[in-house]
Amino acid sequence: MTLDELMNGAALECIDEREAHLIILTQGTIGYVCPNTMDTTENRALFTGDYRSCQVWIERRGVSAALNYIGDHLNEVPDFSASQLNLQAILAMLTERAK
């Protein structure tokens, strides 16, 4: 696996996780997050808060999914599997590719 393939896989995981949730506004900017299914009623809420807090709740799950993917597949990338890089060096390499 190449570094680009790793990053693309992580991005896809992030998107899939984010798209699995919806924000439903109830009053002004107050709302809730529920699974992105046919039943989006408030009793299925996974999180309740203002719109920005709901966005953060969803984004954190996307970031977590991406990081889990990277952790699960990092040893498949020759640049990483043969090296003794610390976490900071790995993050620097991953973010440099995204620019």
NORHU-V639978 format. One line per field, one symbol per residue. phi: phi as a letter, one per 20 degrees, with the letter a starting at -180 (. if undefined). A space follows every 50 residues. Layout:
phi = ???
//
This chain:
phi = .efffffffffffffgffffccddedbmdeabdcfecfedfffefebcrf gfffffgfffffffffffffffdgfeeggefeddfegffffffffffff
//
